Amino acid sequence: MHYNLLFNGCSFTYGGELNGINNDIEHQRTHRFSHLVAEHYGKTYDNVAHSRRSNDWIVEKTINWFEDGNTCDLAVIQFTENRRTIIYYDDDKKDTQPNEYHIIRPVLHTDKSNLTQCHNIHTHIKQRLVSNIYFKNIYTEYMGQQNYYKNLFFLNNYFKTKNIPAIFLKMKTEVTNNFGWKLHCENIKVKDIGGDIIPHIDDDKEKKYYCPDYTYLYKKKNQRHFLFLTGGHPNEFGHQKIADYIIDNSSNIF
């Protein structure tokens, strides 16, 4: 199927927290920057973004979208924070949202070794333990940077071979060392959402561009979606600024 615009990324592109305290999904859909850009041009679009996904997932999902026969006039790809990854298991299952859990104390709060805990325990707990081991003992910020630039290089060249115009965005600033895959990406234009387009969240003290923190309402209302309203995502004004940047850099296409 042909769409004029393809959008992919993590919760920043999905529209995280735009649903607000009333969990208004339609408001979320119509106020995220993908919809604003498409509405500006009067064009069709597909937003395949998903919250808390890694750069590996974003690139794989994007390529699968095209390989499944879809086409577009412009792809807007937002890379997420480098720390996210996918952990694969022997039974062909994978965890697309591995997190660090209980770094200080054992996952099961016992004196048994991590290896012992891995045997004969519930699958969910086992996955938590595996991701714990990975982030505590294997992952480094340099690995995250290498993986991000490798994904950027790969996807940029994929788009070139398909003759697909692309706008690249990113969510987090990486470490500053120039080495490895970063050296192959010096001529690829990528804009940092939090820093280049809107202020970094730490600099937006008045919450002009970011959603309010409503997590305190969870204790009062006991509704799970309040746990995800942390104030860490762009608000409607922030999404409009992101949309403005995309529009300014795509007017030659539409």
C-alpha positions in Angstrom: 0.0 0.0 0.0 1.2 3.5 -0.7 1.3 6.2 1.9 2.7 9.7 1.4 4.4 9.6 4.8 5.9 6.9 7.0 6.7 7.7 10.7 8.5 5.3 13.0 10.2 5.7 16.4 9.5 5.2 20.1 7.0 6.9 22.4 8.0 10.3 21.2 6.7 9.5 17.8 3.8 7.4 19.1 2.6 10.4 21.1 3.4 9.3 24.6 1.3 11.1 27.3 -0.8 13.1 24.9 -3.7 11.0 26.0 -3.6 12.9 29.3 -5.5 12.3 32.5 -8.6 11.3 30.6 -6.8 8.7 28.5 -8.1 10.4 25.4 -6.6 8.2 22.6 -8.2 10.3 19.8 -6.6 13.4 21.2 -3.3 11.6 21.3 -3.6 10.5 17.7 -4.6 13.8 16.3 -2.0 15.9 18.2 1.2 14.0 17.6 3.5 15.4 15.1 2.9 12.7 12.5 -0.7 13.7 12.2 0.1 17.4 12.2 2.5 17.1 9.3 0.1 14.9 7.3 -2.8 17.4 8.0 -0.6 20.3 6.9 0.0 18.7 3.6 -3.3 17.0 3.2 -1.5 13.7 2.7 -1.9 10.1 3.9 0.4 8.7 6.5 1.2 5.6 8.5 2.6 5.8 12.1 4.0 2.5 13.2 5.9 3.8 16.2 5.7 1.9 19.6 6.6 3.0 23.1 9.9 1.8 24.7 11.2 0.1 21.6 14.9 0.0 20.7 16.8 1.3 17.7 17.2 -2.3 16.5 13.4 -2.7 16.6 12.8 0.6 14.9 15.1 -0.2 12.0 13.8 -3.8 11.6 10.2 -2.6 11.7 10.9 0.1 9.1 12.6 -2.3 6.7 9.9 -4.9 7.1 7.3 -2.3 6.3 8.9 -1.7 3.0 9.7 -5.3 2.3 6.0 -6.1 2.9 5.2 -4.1 -0.2 4.4 -0.7 1.3 5.8 2.5 -0.2 6.0 6.2 0.7 7.2 9.5 -0.6 9.0 10.5 2.7 10.1 8.5 5.7 10.5 10.2 9.1 12.5 8.0 11.5 13.1 8.9 15.1 15.9 7.0 16.9 15.5 6.3 20.6 17.9 6.3 23.5 20.9 4.1 22.9 20.5 2.0 26.0 17.4 0.1 24.7 18.0 -3.3 23.1 16.3 -6.6 22.2 17.3 -9.8 24.1 16.7 -13.1 22.3 16.3 -16.4 23.9 17.0 -20.0 22.9 13.3 -20.8 22.4 13.0 -18.2 19.6 11.3 -15.8 21.9 12.5 -12.2 22.4 12.1 -9.4 24.9 11.7 -6.1 23.1 11.5 -4.1 26.3 14.3 -5.4 28.6 14.8 -3.2 31.6 17.2 -3.0 34.6 15.6 -4.4 37.7 16.9 -4.5 41.2 20.6 -3.8 40.3 21.5 -3.6 44.0 19.7 -6.6 45.4 19.0 -10.0 43.9 15.9 -10.3 41.7 14.4 -13.0 43.9 15.8 -11.5 47.1 17.9 -14.6 47.9 21.5 -15.3 48.5 21.6 -17.7 45.5 23.8 -16.9 42.6 22.3 -15.4 39.4 23.1 -18.7 37.6 21.2 -20.7 40.1 18.2 -18.4 40.0 18.0 -18.8 36.2 16.9 -22.4 36.6 13.3 -23.5 37.3 11.8 -20.1 37.7 8.9 -18.3 36.0 9.7 -17.1 32.5 8.9 -13.5 33.3 11.2 -13.5 36.3 13.9 -15.2 34.2 13.7 -12.6 31.5 14.1 -9.9 34.2 17.1 -11.6 35.6 18.7 -12.0 32.1 18.3 -8.3 31.3 19.6 -7.5 34.8 22.8 -9.4 34.1 23.2 -7.9 30.6 22.8 -4.2 31.8 24.9 -4.7 34.9 27.8 -6.7 33.5 27.9 -6.4 29.7 26.4 -3.2 28.4 28.4 0.0 28.1 27.5 3.5 26.7 30.0 2.9 24.0 28.2 -0.2 22.9 25.0 1.8 22.8 26.6 4.5 20.6 28.1 1.9 18.2 24.7 0.2 17.8 22.9 3.5 17.2 25.3 4.6 14.5 25.4 1.2 12.9 21.6 1.3 12.6 21.7 4.9 11.3 24.3 3.9 8.6 22.4 0.8 7.6 19.0 2.5 7.3 20.3 5.5 5.5 21.9 3.3 2.9 18.8 1.2 2.6 16.8 4.3 1.8 19.4 5.4 -0.7 19.1 2.1 -2.6 15.3 2.5 -2.6 15.5 6.2 -3.5 13.4 7.1 -0.5 13.8 10.6 1.0 14.2 10.5 4.8 14.3 12.8 7.8 16.1 11.5 10.8 15.4 12.5 14.4 16.9 11.3 17.6 15.9 11.4 21.2 19.1 11.3 23.3 22.5 12.7 23.0 25.2 10.0 22.7 28.7 10.0 24.2 31.1 12.3 22.4 33.8 10.0 21.3 34.4 9.8 17.6 35.1 6.2 16.7 33.7 3.2 14.9 30.4 3.6 13.1 30.1 7.3 14.0 32.9 8.0 11.6 30.7 6.7 8.7 27.7 8.9 9.6 29.3 12.3 9.7 27.4 13.4 6.6 24.0 12.1 7.7 21.8 14.9 9.0 20.1 14.0 12.3 18.3 16.4 14.6 18.1 15.9 18.3 14.4 16.5 19.4 15.4 17.5 22.9 18.0 20.1 22.3 17.8 21.1 18.6 14.0 21.3 18.0 12.7 21.8 21.5 14.7 22.4 24.7 16.1 19.4 26.6 13.6 18.4 29.3 16.0 19.4 32.0 16.1 23.0 30.6 12.3 23.3 30.3 11.6 24.2 33.9 8.2 25.7 33.1 7.1 22.6 31.2 6.3 24.7 28.1 7.2 21.9 25.7 6.7 18.8 27.8 3.6 17.2 29.4 2.9 17.6 33.1 3.7 14.9 35.6 0.5 13.2 36.7 1.9 10.1 38.4 0.8 11.4 41.8 -2.8 10.8 40.7 -2.3 7.0 40.7 -2.6 6.8 44.5 -5.8 8.8 44.4 -7.5 7.1 41.4 -5.8 3.7 41.3 -5.8 3.7 37.5 -2.7 2.2 35.9 -2.3 4.7 33.0 -1.4 7.5 35.5 1.9 5.6 36.1 2.9 6.4 32.5 2.1 10.2 32.7 5.6 11.0 34.0 6.1 14.3 32.2 8.9 13.0 30.1 7.3 13.5 26.6 6.5 16.5 24.4 3.1 18.1 24.9 1.0 19.5 22.1 3.1 22.6 21.7 6.3 20.4 21.6 4.8 18.2 18.9 3.8 21.3 16.9 7.5 22.4 17.0 8.6 19.0 15.8 6.0 19.1 13.1 7.2 22.5 12.0 10.8 21.3 11.7 9.6 18.3 9.5 7.5 20.6 7.3 10.3 23.1 6.9 12.5 20.2 5.7 10.1 18.5 3.4 8.4 21.3 1.4 10.5 20.4 -1.6 8.9 16.9 -1.6 5.2 17.9 -1.3 
